[in-house]
């Protein structure tokens, strides 16, 4: 009998199922809106990163359609050979203006942007000082760089200062922190990190995936939120959350952007973004520059929902942003809670170990400008009912 060469994969999948860690992926059958069709059922959408409701915005769709008519469906090459189209350069110019920096370079995703920029800035013999709760894309980009990774306590400038003082052997150094942390919704103290970077002469980088379109004037992000323009050397952003499309970028000093055009591996070795995606991203920048209405509505919804959830007796953790964790503790309770929410018509996923630490399982609610006050009240009623049924409140 021939040995099954992938039996180990079946065993590993079974182990995930036995431990309750197997991910069941639901299927969306409608555009991303306040209500969506999930596995054939119409439910309130409290899962999406579509902060401003732009993923199905008429102007975004029109821009994408026009780009297809004008430029086709694909770029046909990597950016460094024959894939850089005029529309890519237009997006990068607009992003730099929006972020108030010298330059920007776009990538296929925010994840790709981190994989591009970190190994281009540091390597063997260098040190990265990384917040202990940084996103997986920062972790992976740091590992690829082969620099020494030194973690500091989450959002603790004092801890950062301590590890900097302890590490005396280095060629180059780099401080990296998420802007908004995706599991807890708290905000990095970017002003204090910039102070430390200035003091020690270390470049500082932030991944502002969940701050773009959310924090700052008209959604310009965490650097604008803390007014530390010119003091954060590298800003990584995503175009798949508040911007509602797909892609990522790095913004900052013009020398960083030029270096990434020469050394950023996803730029050099992966096909460019499609004209339709890029055109829709430009339309998103237009909308954000024209009005702060959507950002204002997002924050109105956030304040209302969080206040009412706390009044009901729910624990929303340390969140300072529209990311609202409903802290439940044990993973089994969180998954049971999510299942009952779905049965009642609300789509909000449970997160447990290893995504979050053991004993800190939660339902992560993602609020959006696309939700009406009626939607929020409906959600609050469902949370109240399920919370009582499961003895949470």
Buried (B, 14 or more C-beta within 10 A) or exposed (E): EEEEEEEEEEEEEEEEEEEEEEEEEBEBEEEBBBBBBBEEEEBBBBBBBBBBBBBBBEEBBEBBEBBBEEBEEBBEEBBBEEBBBEBBEBBBEBBBEBBBBBBBBBBBBBBBBBBBBBBBBBBEEBBBBBBEBBBEBBBBBBBBBEBBBBBBBBBBBEBBBEBBEEEEEBEBBBBBBBBBBBBBBBBBBBBBBBBBBEEBEBBBBBBBBBBBBBBBEBBBBBBBBBEBEEBBBBBBBBBBBBBBBBBBBBBBBEEBBEBBBEBBBBBBEBBBBBBBBBBBBBBBBBBBBEEEEBBEBBBBBBEBBBEBBEEBEBBBBEBBBBBBBBBBBEBEBBBBBBEBBBEBBBBBBBBBBEBBEEEBBBBBBBBBBBBEEEBBEBBBEBBBEBBEEEEBE
